[in-house]
Amino acid sequence: MYNRSMAETAGEVPAARIRLERAFEYVADAMKQAAGRGDYQIASSEAQRHGLVETPVAKLLGTVWQRTDQNLILWLQWRYYDQSRPFSIQKDMNVLSLELRDGNKILRQADERYED
């Protein structure tokens, strides 16, 4: 799963980065499965298996999970919104977003969408 070329080329890759890169790969794969099956809980279960903890977020339709290891943050968000318009009932759009950050710098990200 972890591709060493994704990491810094100079010097040793910090162990925290390796751990979170691996977790990123597993959660990103689970997000694809979740989108294919229309069930965000596939991704959230995998995230929790890799140490991400549900975090309260105000004024958001959805949920956030995150894990911090040193200065690195692995963050998963599931949100949804109503696509309906007047006189047109549509399915909800579900969005799964995954980010690996070093402080405020985004190192990697992945997104998956599905309707239900």
Jmol script that loads the backbone (N, CA, C; Angstrom):
load data "model"
ATOM      1  N   MET A   1       0.807  -1.197   0.000  1.00  0.00           N
ATOM      2  CA  MET A   1       0.000   0.000   0.000  1.00  0.00           C
ATOM      3  C   MET A   1       0.856   1.269   0.000  1.00  0.00           C
ATOM      4  N   TYR A   2       1.735   1.398   0.962  1.00  0.00           N
ATOM      5  CA  TYR A   2       2.530   2.616   1.084  1.00  0.00           C
ATOM      6  C   TYR A   2       3.620   2.630   0.029  1.00  0.00           C
ATOM      7  N   ASN A   3       3.696   3.694  -0.719  1.00  0.00           N
ATOM      8  CA  ASN A   3       4.697   3.852  -1.755  1.00  0.00           C
ATOM      9  C   ASN A   3       5.737   4.844  -1.256  1.00  0.00           C
ATOM     10  N   ARG A   4       6.941   4.395  -1.058  1.00  0.00           N
ATOM     11  CA  ARG A   4       7.975   5.232  -0.471  1.00  0.00           C
ATOM     12  C   ARG A   4       8.259   6.477  -1.318  1.00  0.00           C
ATOM     13  N   SER A   5       7.985   6.425  -2.620  1.00  0.00           N
ATOM     14  CA  SER A   5       8.214   7.597  -3.471  1.00  0.00           C
ATOM     15  C   SER A   5       7.255   8.730  -3.128  1.00  0.00           C
ATOM     16  N   MET A   6       6.170   8.426  -2.400  1.00  0.00           N
ATOM     17  CA  MET A   6       5.232   9.469  -1.984  1.00  0.00           C
ATOM     18  C   MET A   6       5.822  10.309  -0.857  1.00  0.00           C
ATOM     19  N   ALA A   7       6.782   9.772  -0.168  1.00  0.00           N
ATOM     20  CA  ALA A   7       7.345  10.449   0.993  1.00  0.00           C
ATOM     21  C   ALA A   7       8.497  11.366   0.589  1.00  0.00           C
ATOM     22  N   GLU A   8       9.026  12.051   1.566  1.00  0.00           N
ATOM     23  CA  GLU A   8      10.144  12.956   1.306  1.00  0.00           C
ATOM     24  C   GLU A   8      11.320  12.162   0.745  1.00  0.00           C
ATOM     25  N   THR A   9      12.024  12.762  -0.196  1.00  0.00           N
ATOM     26  CA  THR A   9      13.150  12.075  -0.813  1.00  0.00           C
ATOM     27  C   THR A   9      14.428  12.262  -0.009  1.00  0.00           C
ATOM     28  N   ALA A  10      14.539  13.343   0.731  1.00  0.00           N
ATOM     29  CA  ALA A  10      15.751  13.600   1.504  1.00  0.00           C
ATOM     30  C   ALA A  10      15.571  13.095   2.929  1.00  0.00           C
ATOM     31  N   GLY A  11      16.485  12.222   3.368  1.00  0.00           N
ATOM     32  CA  GLY A  11      16.460  11.787   4.755  1.00  0.00           C
ATOM     33  C   GLY A  11      15.462  10.674   5.014  1.00  0.00           C
ATOM     34  N   GLU A  12      15.357  10.341   6.271  1.00  0.00           N
ATOM     35  CA  GLU A  12      14.476   9.270   6.726  1.00  0.00           C
ATOM     36  C   GLU A  12      13.039   9.762   6.827  1.00  0.00           C
ATOM     37  N   VAL A  13      12.121   8.918   6.449  1.00  0.00           N
ATOM     38  CA  VAL A  13      10.703   9.252   6.550  1.00  0.00           C
ATOM     39  C   VAL A  13      10.270   9.029   7.996  1.00  0.00           C
ATOM     40  N   PRO A  14       9.662  10.035   8.622  1.00  0.00           N
ATOM     41  CA  PRO A  14       9.224   9.867  10.014  1.00  0.00           C
ATOM     42  C   PRO A  14       8.219   8.719  10.145  1.00  0.00           C
ATOM     43  N   ALA A  15       8.313   7.992  11.244  1.00  0.00           N
ATOM     44  CA  ALA A  15       7.417   6.853  11.476  1.00  0.00           C
ATOM     45  C   ALA A  15       5.955   7.287  11.489  1.00  0.00           C
ATOM     46  N   ALA A  16       5.664   8.458  12.027  1.00  0.00           N
ATOM     47  CA  ALA A  16       4.282   8.956  12.053  1.00  0.00           C
ATOM     48  C   ALA A  16       3.748   9.113  10.638  1.00  0.00           C
ATOM     49  N   ARG A  17       4.576   9.594   9.742  1.00  0.00           N
ATOM     50  CA  ARG A  17       4.159   9.784   8.344  1.00  0.00           C
ATOM     51  C   ARG A  17       3.862   8.442   7.695  1.00  0.00           C
ATOM     52  N   ILE A  18       4.695   7.458   7.954  1.00  0.00           N
ATOM     53  CA  ILE A  18       4.479   6.118   7.390  1.00  0.00           C
ATOM     54  C   ILE A  18       3.165   5.544   7.900  1.00  0.00           C
ATOM     55  N   ARG A  19       2.917   5.666   9.211  1.00  0.00           N
ATOM     56  CA  ARG A  19       1.672   5.139   9.793  1.00  0.00           C
ATOM     57  C   ARG A  19       0.448   5.794   9.167  1.00  0.00           C
ATOM     58  N   LEU A  20       0.472   7.108   9.041  1.00  0.00           N
ATOM     59  CA  LEU A  20      -0.695   7.803   8.515  1.00  0.00           C
ATOM     60  C   LEU A  20      -0.844   7.633   7.005  1.00  0.00           C
ATOM     61  N   GLU A  21       0.251   7.483   6.278  1.00  0.00           N
ATOM     62  CA  GLU A  21       0.166   7.181   4.838  1.00  0.00           C
ATOM     63  C   GLU A  21      -0.517   5.830   4.626  1.00  0.00           C
ATOM     64  N   ARG A  22      -0.150   4.854   5.434  1.00  0.00           N
ATOM     65  CA  ARG A  22      -0.770   3.527   5.325  1.00  0.00           C
ATOM     66  C   ARG A  22      -2.260   3.609   5.649  1.00  0.00           C
ATOM     67  N   ALA A  23      -2.588   4.295   6.732  1.00  0.00           N
ATOM     68  CA  ALA A  23      -3.997   4.457   7.106  1.00  0.00           C
ATOM     69  C   ALA A  23      -4.760   5.180   5.995  1.00  0.00           C
ATOM     70  N   PHE A  24      -4.141   6.201   5.396  1.00  0.00           N
ATOM     71  CA  PHE A  24      -4.764   6.939   4.283  1.00  0.00           C
ATOM     72  C   PHE A  24      -5.145   5.975   3.172  1.00  0.00           C
ATOM     73  N   GLU A  25      -4.233   5.102   2.791  1.00  0.00           N
ATOM     74  CA  GLU A  25      -4.489   4.157   1.700  1.00  0.00           C
ATOM     75  C   GLU A  25      -5.669   3.247   2.010  1.00  0.00           C
ATOM     76  N   TYR A  26      -5.700   2.703   3.218  1.00  0.00           N
ATOM     77  CA  TYR A  26      -6.798   1.815   3.595  1.00  0.00           C
ATOM     78  C   TYR A  26      -8.137   2.547   3.614  1.00  0.00           C
ATOM     79  N   VAL A  27      -8.161   3.747   4.174  1.00  0.00           N
ATOM     80  CA  VAL A  27      -9.410   4.503   4.248  1.00  0.00           C
ATOM     81  C   VAL A  27      -9.848   4.939   2.847  1.00  0.00           C
ATOM     82  N   ALA A  28      -8.908   5.350   2.003  1.00  0.00           N
ATOM     83  CA  ALA A  28      -9.250   5.744   0.630  1.00  0.00           C
ATOM     84  C   ALA A  28      -9.868   4.569  -0.132  1.00  0.00           C
ATOM     85  N   ASP A  29      -9.329   3.375   0.044  1.00  0.00           N
ATOM     86  CA  ASP A  29      -9.910   2.186  -0.588  1.00  0.00           C
ATOM     87  C   ASP A  29     -11.316   1.923  -0.054  1.00  0.00           C
ATOM     88  N   ALA A  30     -11.498   2.082   1.245  1.00  0.00           N
ATOM     89  CA  ALA A  30     -12.820   1.879   1.848  1.00  0.00           C
ATOM     90  C   ALA A  30     -13.821   2.922   1.350  1.00  0.00           C
ATOM     91  N   MET A  31     -13.349   4.129   1.087  1.00  0.00           N
ATOM     92  CA  MET A  31     -14.226   5.172   0.543  1.00  0.00           C
ATOM     93  C   MET A  31     -14.761   4.766  -0.829  1.00  0.00           C
ATOM     94  N   LYS A  32     -13.914   4.156  -1.649  1.00  0.00           N
ATOM     95  CA  LYS A  32     -14.360   3.692  -2.969  1.00  0.00           C
ATOM     96  C   LYS A  32     -15.435   2.628  -2.819  1.00  0.00           C
ATOM     97  N   GLN A  33     -15.222   1.703  -1.883  1.00  0.00           N
ATOM     98  CA  GLN A  33     -16.231   0.673  -1.632  1.00  0.00           C
ATOM     99  C   GLN A  33     -17.524   1.298  -1.109  1.00  0.00           C
ATOM    100  N   ALA A  34     -17.388   2.263  -0.213  1.00  0.00           N
ATOM    101  CA  ALA A  34     -18.557   2.939   0.355  1.00  0.00           C
ATOM    102  C   ALA A  34     -19.371   3.627  -0.733  1.00  0.00           C
ATOM    103  N   ALA A  35     -18.694   4.309  -1.639  1.00  0.00           N
ATOM    104  CA  ALA A  35     -19.388   4.998  -2.732  1.00  0.00           C
ATOM    105  C   ALA A  35     -20.073   3.982  -3.647  1.00  0.00           C
ATOM    106  N   GLY A  36     -19.408   2.881  -3.915  1.00  0.00           N
ATOM    107  CA  GLY A  36     -19.993   1.852  -4.773  1.00  0.00           C
ATOM    108  C   GLY A  36     -21.215   1.189  -4.165  1.00  0.00           C
ATOM    109  N   ARG A  37     -21.231   1.057  -2.859  1.00  0.00           N
ATOM    110  CA  ARG A  37     -22.351   0.408  -2.168  1.00  0.00           C
ATOM    111  C   ARG A  37     -23.352   1.402  -1.585  1.00  0.00           C
ATOM    112  N   GLY A  38     -23.023   2.687  -1.648  1.00  0.00           N
ATOM    113  CA  GLY A  38     -23.934   3.698  -1.107  1.00  0.00           C
ATOM    114  C   GLY A  38     -24.036   3.670   0.406  1.00  0.00           C
ATOM    115  N   ASP A  39     -22.896   3.438   1.088  1.00  0.00           N
ATOM    116  CA  ASP A  39     -22.903   3.304   2.544  1.00  0.00           C
ATOM    117  C   ASP A  39     -21.631   3.905   3.145  1.00  0.00           C
ATOM    118  N   TYR A  40     -21.735   5.123   3.667  1.00  0.00           N
ATOM    119  CA  TYR A  40     -20.566   5.807   4.236  1.00  0.00           C
ATOM    120  C   TYR A  40     -19.959   5.043   5.406  1.00  0.00           C
ATOM    121  N   GLN A  41     -20.745   4.188   6.064  1.00  0.00           N
ATOM    122  CA  GLN A  41     -20.249   3.484   7.247  1.00  0.00           C
ATOM    123  C   GLN A  41     -19.118   2.510   6.924  1.00  0.00           C
ATOM    124  N   ILE A  42     -18.995   2.109   5.683  1.00  0.00           N
ATOM    125  CA  ILE A  42     -17.856   1.265   5.290  1.00  0.00           C
ATOM    126  C   ILE A  42     -16.567   2.052   5.492  1.00  0.00           C
ATOM    127  N   ALA A  43     -16.563   3.317   5.071  1.00  0.00           N
ATOM    128  CA  ALA A  43     -15.379   4.166   5.225  1.00  0.00           C
ATOM    129  C   ALA A  43     -15.167   4.564   6.679  1.00  0.00           C
ATOM    130  N   SER A  44     -16.237   4.895   7.384  1.00  0.00           N
ATOM    131  CA  SER A  44     -16.081   5.322   8.782  1.00  0.00           C
ATOM    132  C   SER A  44     -15.582   4.173   9.656  1.00  0.00           C
ATOM    133  N   SER A  45     -16.025   2.952   9.383  1.00  0.00           N
ATOM    134  CA  SER A  45     -15.543   1.795  10.147  1.00  0.00           C
ATOM    135  C   SER A  45     -14.053   1.569   9.924  1.00  0.00           C
ATOM    136  N   GLU A  46     -13.622   1.701   8.670  1.00  0.00           N
ATOM    137  CA  GLU A  46     -12.197   1.539   8.367  1.00  0.00           C
ATOM    138  C   GLU A  46     -11.388   2.651   9.025  1.00  0.00           C
ATOM    139  N   ALA A  47     -11.916   3.869   9.002  1.00  0.00           N
ATOM    140  CA  ALA A  47     -11.232   4.997   9.650  1.00  0.00           C
ATOM    141  C   ALA A  47     -11.062   4.731  11.142  1.00  0.00           C
ATOM    142  N   GLN A  48     -12.113   4.271  11.778  1.00  0.00           N
ATOM    143  CA  GLN A  48     -12.036   3.983  13.213  1.00  0.00           C
ATOM    144  C   GLN A  48     -11.070   2.844  13.492  1.00  0.00           C
ATOM    145  N   ARG A  49     -11.013   1.879  12.592  1.00  0.00           N
ATOM    146  CA  ARG A  49     -10.064   0.761  12.736  1.00  0.00           C
ATOM    147  C   ARG A  49      -8.619   1.260  12.729  1.00  0.00           C
ATOM    148  N   HIS A  50      -8.388   2.393  12.061  1.00  0.00           N
ATOM    149  CA  HIS A  50      -7.041   2.968  11.983  1.00  0.00           C
ATOM    150  C   HIS A  50      -6.844   4.133  12.948  1.00  0.00           C
ATOM    151  N   GLY A  51      -7.687   4.206  13.955  1.00  0.00           N
ATOM    152  CA  GLY A  51      -7.467   5.159  15.037  1.00  0.00           C
ATOM    153  C   GLY A  51      -8.091   6.527  14.868  1.00  0.00           C
ATOM    154  N   LEU A  52      -8.891   6.755  13.818  1.00  0.00           N
ATOM    155  CA  LEU A  52      -9.577   8.036  13.676  1.00  0.00           C
ATOM    156  C   LEU A  52     -10.764   8.049  14.629  1.00  0.00           C
ATOM    157  N   VAL A  53     -10.957   9.174  15.290  1.00  0.00           N
ATOM    158  CA  VAL A  53     -11.993   9.323  16.305  1.00  0.00           C
ATOM    159  C   VAL A  53     -13.004  10.354  15.835  1.00  0.00           C
ATOM    160  N   GLU A  54     -14.284  10.048  16.049  1.00  0.00           N
ATOM    161  CA  GLU A  54     -15.338  10.989  15.666  1.00  0.00           C
ATOM    162  C   GLU A  54     -15.168  12.291  16.443  1.00  0.00           C
ATOM    163  N   THR A  55     -15.264  13.403  15.713  1.00  0.00           N
ATOM    164  CA  THR A  55     -15.050  14.730  16.269  1.00  0.00           C
ATOM    165  C   THR A  55     -16.311  15.561  16.066  1.00  0.00           C
ATOM    166  N   PRO A  56     -16.814  16.208  17.130  1.00  0.00           N
ATOM    167  CA  PRO A  56     -18.006  17.041  16.950  1.00  0.00           C
ATOM    168  C   PRO A  56     -17.718  18.250  16.065  1.00  0.00           C
ATOM    169  N   VAL A  57     -18.644  18.506  15.136  1.00  0.00           N
ATOM    170  CA  VAL A  57     -18.522  19.659  14.248  1.00  0.00           C
ATOM    171  C   VAL A  57     -19.867  20.378  14.240  1.00  0.00           C
ATOM    172  N   ALA A  58     -19.837  21.674  14.463  1.00  0.00           N
ATOM    173  CA  ALA A  58     -21.075  22.459  14.508  1.00  0.00           C
ATOM    174  C   ALA A  58     -21.555  22.807  13.093  1.00  0.00           C
ATOM    175  N   LYS A  59     -22.862  22.852  12.935  1.00  0.00           N
ATOM    176  CA  LYS A  59     -23.508  23.298  11.695  1.00  0.00           C
ATOM    177  C   LYS A  59     -23.031  22.554  10.459  1.00  0.00           C
ATOM    178  N   LEU A  60     -22.989  21.244  10.552  1.00  0.00           N
ATOM    179  CA  LEU A  60     -22.559  20.436   9.416  1.00  0.00           C
ATOM    180  C   LEU A  60     -23.501  19.245   9.309  1.00  0.00           C
ATOM    181  N   LEU A  61     -23.987  18.980   8.136  1.00  0.00           N
ATOM    182  CA  LEU A  61     -24.769  17.772   7.917  1.00  0.00           C
ATOM    183  C   LEU A  61     -23.794  16.658   7.579  1.00  0.00           C
ATOM    184  N   GLY A  62     -23.442  15.890   8.569  1.00  0.00           N
ATOM    185  CA  GLY A  62     -22.474  14.827   8.386  1.00  0.00           C
ATOM    186  C   GLY A  62     -21.626  14.640   9.622  1.00  0.00           C
ATOM    187  N   THR A  63     -20.471  14.025   9.437  1.00  0.00           N
ATOM    188  CA  THR A  63     -19.605  13.668  10.558  1.00  0.00           C
ATOM    189  C   THR A  63     -18.140  13.802  10.140  1.00  0.00           C
ATOM    190  N   VAL A  64     -17.279  14.069  11.121  1.00  0.00           N
ATOM    191  CA  VAL A  64     -15.831  14.158  10.904  1.00  0.00           C
ATOM    192  C   VAL A  64     -15.134  13.196  11.861  1.00  0.00           C
ATOM    193  N   TRP A  65     -14.121  12.500  11.338  1.00  0.00           N
ATOM    194  CA  TRP A  65     -13.245  11.657  12.146  1.00  0.00           C
ATOM    195  C   TRP A  65     -11.828  12.147  11.897  1.00  0.00           C
ATOM    196  N   GLN A  66     -10.989  12.104  12.934  1.00  0.00           N
ATOM    197  CA  GLN A  66      -9.596  12.485  12.699  1.00  0.00           C
ATOM    198  C   GLN A  66      -8.660  11.780  13.664  1.00  0.00           C
ATOM    199  N   ARG A  67      -7.413  11.739  13.238  1.00  0.00           N
ATOM    200  CA  ARG A  67      -6.324  11.174  14.037  1.00  0.00           C
ATOM    201  C   ARG A  67      -5.136  12.105  13.904  1.00  0.00           C
ATOM    202  N   THR A  68      -4.522  12.424  15.022  1.00  0.00           N
ATOM    203  CA  THR A  68      -3.337  13.279  15.025  1.00  0.00           C
ATOM    204  C   THR A  68      -2.154  12.453  15.506  1.00  0.00           C
ATOM    205  N   ASP A  69      -1.049  12.569  14.808  1.00  0.00           N
ATOM    206  CA  ASP A  69       0.187  11.878  15.174  1.00  0.00           C
ATOM    207  C   ASP A  69       1.316  12.869  14.943  1.00  0.00           C
ATOM    208  N   GLN A  70       1.869  13.387  16.031  1.00  0.00           N
ATOM    209  CA  GLN A  70       2.829  14.476  15.997  1.00  0.00           C
ATOM    210  C   GLN A  70       2.169  15.672  15.318  1.00  0.00           C
ATOM    211  N   ASN A  71       2.717  16.219  14.270  1.00  0.00           N
ATOM    212  CA  ASN A  71       2.124  17.386  13.604  1.00  0.00           C
ATOM    213  C   ASN A  71       1.224  16.981  12.440  1.00  0.00           C
ATOM    214  N   LEU A  72       1.070  15.681  12.225  1.00  0.00           N
ATOM    215  CA  LEU A  72       0.288  15.183  11.097  1.00  0.00           C
ATOM    216  C   LEU A  72      -1.157  14.919  11.518  1.00  0.00           C
ATOM    217  N   ILE A  73      -2.083  15.196  10.607  1.00  0.00           N
ATOM    218  CA  ILE A  73      -3.502  14.977  10.867  1.00  0.00           C
ATOM    219  C   ILE A  73      -4.089  14.193   9.695  1.00  0.00           C
ATOM    220  N   LEU A  74      -4.761  13.099  10.014  1.00  0.00           N
ATOM    221  CA  LEU A  74      -5.532  12.348   9.027  1.00  0.00           C
ATOM    222  C   LEU A  74      -6.989  12.632   9.337  1.00  0.00           C
ATOM    223  N   TRP A  75      -7.724  13.139   8.358  1.00  0.00           N
ATOM    224  CA  TRP A  75      -9.054  13.695   8.567  1.00  0.00           C
ATOM    225  C   TRP A  75     -10.012  13.126   7.528  1.00  0.00           C
ATOM    226  N   LEU A  76     -11.133  12.577   7.986  1.00  0.00           N
ATOM    227  CA  LEU A  76     -12.175  12.053   7.116  1.00  0.00           C
ATOM    228  C   LEU A  76     -13.467  12.797   7.419  1.00  0.00           C
ATOM    229  N   GLN A  77     -14.136  13.249   6.367  1.00  0.00           N
ATOM    230  CA  GLN A  77     -15.424  13.915   6.531  1.00  0.00           C
ATOM    231  C   GLN A  77     -16.450  13.234   5.634  1.00  0.00           C
ATOM    232  N   TRP A  78     -17.634  12.959   6.210  1.00  0.00           N
ATOM    233  CA  TRP A  78     -18.786  12.532   5.436  1.00  0.00           C
ATOM    234  C   TRP A  78     -19.827  13.624   5.585  1.00  0.00           C
ATOM    235  N   ARG A  79     -20.310  14.108   4.461  1.00  0.00           N
ATOM    236  CA  ARG A  79     -21.376  15.107   4.487  1.00  0.00           C
ATOM    237  C   ARG A  79     -22.349  14.787   3.369  1.00  0.00           C
ATOM    238  N   TYR A  80     -23.516  15.362   3.473  1.00  0.00           N
ATOM    239  CA  TYR A  80     -24.525  15.135   2.450  1.00  0.00           C
ATOM    240  C   TYR A  80     -25.351  16.395   2.279  1.00  0.00           C
ATOM    241  N   TYR A  81     -25.958  16.507   1.114  1.00  0.00           N
ATOM    242  CA  TYR A  81     -26.837  17.634   0.871  1.00  0.00           C
ATOM    243  C   TYR A  81     -27.960  17.220  -0.074  1.00  0.00           C
ATOM    244  N   ASP A  82     -29.047  17.927   0.060  1.00  0.00           N
ATOM    245  CA  ASP A  82     -30.253  17.673  -0.720  1.00  0.00           C
ATOM    246  C   ASP A  82     -30.098  18.332  -2.093  1.00  0.00           C
ATOM    247  N   GLN A  83     -30.251  17.554  -3.143  1.00  0.00           N
ATOM    248  CA  GLN A  83     -30.140  18.087  -4.504  1.00  0.00           C
ATOM    249  C   GLN A  83     -31.491  18.495  -5.087  1.00  0.00           C
ATOM    250  N   SER A  84     -32.546  18.352  -4.290  1.00  0.00           N
ATOM    251  CA  SER A  84     -33.890  18.658  -4.785  1.00  0.00           C
ATOM    252  C   SER A  84     -34.071  20.137  -5.053  1.00  0.00           C
ATOM    253  N   ARG A  85     -34.931  20.408  -6.001  1.00  0.00           N
ATOM    254  CA  ARG A  85     -35.318  21.774  -6.356  1.00  0.00           C
ATOM    255  C   ARG A  85     -36.845  21.818  -6.339  1.00  0.00           C
ATOM    256  N   PRO A  86     -37.424  22.995  -6.413  1.00  0.00           N
ATOM    257  CA  PRO A  86     -38.888  23.058  -6.448  1.00  0.00           C
ATOM    258  C   PRO A  86     -39.451  22.182  -7.571  1.00  0.00           C
ATOM    259  N   PHE A  87     -40.434  21.382  -7.219  1.00  0.00           N
ATOM    260  CA  PHE A  87     -41.126  20.492  -8.146  1.00  0.00           C
ATOM    261  C   PHE A  87     -40.238  19.393  -8.724  1.00  0.00           C
ATOM    262  N   SER A  88     -39.110  19.150  -8.101  1.00  0.00           N
ATOM    263  CA  SER A  88     -38.195  18.114  -8.576  1.00  0.00           C
ATOM    264  C   SER A  88     -37.510  17.467  -7.381  1.00  0.00           C
ATOM    265  N   ILE A  89     -37.982  16.293  -6.994  1.00  0.00           N
ATOM    266  CA  ILE A  89     -37.384  15.585  -5.864  1.00  0.00           C
ATOM    267  C   ILE A  89     -36.194  14.777  -6.383  1.00  0.00           C
ATOM    268  N   GLN A  90     -35.049  14.995  -5.778  1.00  0.00           N
ATOM    269  CA  GLN A  90     -33.816  14.325  -6.194  1.00  0.00           C
ATOM    270  C   GLN A  90     -33.221  13.567  -5.009  1.00  0.00           C
ATOM    271  N   LYS A  91     -32.293  12.709  -5.297  1.00  0.00           N
ATOM    272  CA  LYS A  91     -31.582  11.973  -4.256  1.00  0.00           C
ATOM    273  C   LYS A  91     -30.603  12.906  -3.549  1.00  0.00           C
ATOM    274  N   ASP A  92     -30.242  12.546  -2.307  1.00  0.00           N
ATOM    275  CA  ASP A  92     -29.205  13.285  -1.590  1.00  0.00           C
ATOM    276  C   ASP A  92     -27.837  12.945  -2.180  1.00  0.00           C
ATOM    277  N   MET A  93     -26.937  13.920  -2.201  1.00  0.00           N
ATOM    278  CA  MET A  93     -25.551  13.694  -2.603  1.00  0.00           C
ATOM    279  C   MET A  93     -24.730  13.492  -1.331  1.00  0.00           C
ATOM    280  N   ASN A  94     -23.997  12.402  -1.267  1.00  0.00           N
ATOM    281  CA  ASN A  94     -23.098  12.090  -0.157  1.00  0.00           C
ATOM    282  C   ASN A  94     -21.672  12.307  -0.627  1.00  0.00           C
ATOM    283  N   VAL A  95     -20.875  12.965   0.197  1.00  0.00           N
ATOM    284  CA  VAL A  95     -19.490  13.265  -0.152  1.00  0.00           C
ATOM    285  C   VAL A  95     -18.584  12.767   0.970  1.00  0.00           C
ATOM    286  N   LEU A  96     -17.618  11.953   0.608  1.00  0.00           N
ATOM    287  CA  LEU A  96     -16.575  11.498   1.534  1.00  0.00           C
ATOM    288  C   LEU A  96     -15.278  12.187   1.128  1.00  0.00           C
ATOM    289  N   SER A  97     -14.658  12.883   2.079  1.00  0.00           N
ATOM    290  CA  SER A  97     -13.400  13.591   1.818  1.00  0.00           C
ATOM    291  C   SER A  97     -12.354  13.127   2.814  1.00  0.00           C
ATOM    292  N   LEU A  98     -11.164  12.857   2.323  1.00  0.00           N
ATOM    293  CA  LEU A  98     -10.060  12.382   3.157  1.00  0.00           C
ATOM    294  C   LEU A  98      -8.852  13.265   2.897  1.00  0.00           C
ATOM    295  N   GLU A  99      -8.214  13.724   3.966  1.00  0.00           N
ATOM    296  CA  GLU A  99      -7.007  14.549   3.837  1.00  0.00           C
ATOM    297  C   GLU A  99      -5.947  14.080   4.814  1.00  0.00           C
ATOM    298  N   LEU A 100      -4.704  14.127   4.352  1.00  0.00           N
ATOM    299  CA  LEU A 100      -3.540  13.956   5.220  1.00  0.00           C
ATOM    300  C   LEU A 100      -2.826  15.287   5.211  1.00  0.00           C
ATOM    301  N   ARG A 101      -2.680  15.892   6.392  1.00  0.00           N
ATOM    302  CA  ARG A 101      -2.084  17.220   6.494  1.00  0.00           C
ATOM    303  C   ARG A 101      -0.874  17.212   7.421  1.00  0.00           C
ATOM    304  N   ASP A 102       0.050  18.076   7.092  1.00  0.00           N
ATOM    305  CA  ASP A 102       1.174  18.389   7.979  1.00  0.00           C
ATOM    306  C   ASP A 102       0.963  19.837   8.387  1.00  0.00           C
ATOM    307  N   GLY A 103       0.368  20.047   9.567  1.00  0.00           N
ATOM    308  CA  GLY A 103      -0.041  21.393   9.955  1.00  0.00           C
ATOM    309  C   GLY A 103      -1.153  21.838   9.028  1.00  0.00           C
ATOM    310  N   ASN A 104      -0.969  22.970   8.353  1.00  0.00           N
ATOM    311  CA  ASN A 104      -1.980  23.478   7.412  1.00  0.00           C
ATOM    312  C   ASN A 104      -1.737  23.033   5.970  1.00  0.00           C
ATOM    313  N   LYS A 105      -0.643  22.339   5.730  1.00  0.00           N
ATOM    314  CA  LYS A 105      -0.292  21.909   4.377  1.00  0.00           C
ATOM    315  C   LYS A 105      -0.936  20.552   4.068  1.00  0.00           C
ATOM    316  N   ILE A 106      -1.719  20.490   2.993  1.00  0.00           N
ATOM    317  CA  ILE A 106      -2.340  19.237   2.575  1.00  0.00           C
ATOM    318  C   ILE A 106      -1.305  18.421   1.801  1.00  0.00           C
ATOM    319  N   LEU A 107      -1.014  17.218   2.320  1.00  0.00           N
ATOM    320  CA  LEU A 107      -0.057  16.327   1.676  1.00  0.00           C
ATOM    321  C   LEU A 107      -0.739  15.418   0.656  1.00  0.00           C
ATOM    322  N   ARG A 108      -1.928  14.921   1.010  1.00  0.00           N
ATOM    323  CA  ARG A 108      -2.693  14.039   0.121  1.00  0.00           C
ATOM    324  C   ARG A 108      -4.171  14.256   0.378  1.00  0.00           C
ATOM    325  N   GLN A 109      -4.974  14.020  -0.638  1.00  0.00           N
ATOM    326  CA  GLN A 109      -6.417  14.091  -0.452  1.00  0.00           C
ATOM    327  C   GLN A 109      -7.113  13.164  -1.423  1.00  0.00           C
ATOM    328  N   ALA A 110      -8.308  12.744  -1.030  1.00  0.00           N
ATOM    329  CA  ALA A 110      -9.138  11.873  -1.864  1.00  0.00           C
ATOM    330  C   ALA A 110     -10.592  12.223  -1.596  1.00  0.00           C
ATOM    331  N   ASP A 111     -11.424  12.097  -2.619  1.00  0.00           N
ATOM    332  CA  ASP A 111     -12.851  12.368  -2.503  1.00  0.00           C
ATOM    333  C   ASP A 111     -13.629  11.294  -3.247  1.00  0.00           C
ATOM    334  N   GLU A 112     -14.775  10.935  -2.704  1.00  0.00           N
ATOM    335  CA  GLU A 112     -15.713  10.015  -3.356  1.00  0.00           C
ATOM    336  C   GLU A 112     -17.107  10.572  -3.142  1.00  0.00           C
ATOM    337  N   ARG A 113     -17.987  10.365  -4.131  1.00  0.00           N
ATOM    338  CA  ARG A 113     -19.373  10.842  -4.053  1.00  0.00           C
ATOM    339  C   ARG A 113     -20.315   9.722  -4.476  1.00  0.00           C
ATOM    340  N   TYR A 114     -21.509   9.769  -3.893  1.00  0.00           N
ATOM    341  CA  TYR A 114     -22.572   8.859  -4.314  1.00  0.00           C
ATOM    342  C   TYR A 114     -23.919   9.459  -3.933  1.00  0.00           C
ATOM    343  N   GLU A 115     -24.947   9.008  -4.620  1.00  0.00           N
ATOM    344  CA  GLU A 115     -26.308   9.468  -4.346  1.00  0.00           C
ATOM    345  C   GLU A 115     -27.087   8.367  -3.630  1.00  0.00           C
ATOM    346  N   ASP A 116     -28.000   8.814  -2.749  1.00  0.00           N
ATOM    347  CA  ASP A 116     -28.928   7.861  -2.125  1.00  0.00           C
ATOM    348  C   ASP A 116     -30.274   8.493  -1.872  1.00  0.00           C
TER     349      ASP A 116
END
end "model"
wireframe off; spacefill off
backbone 0.3
color backbone group
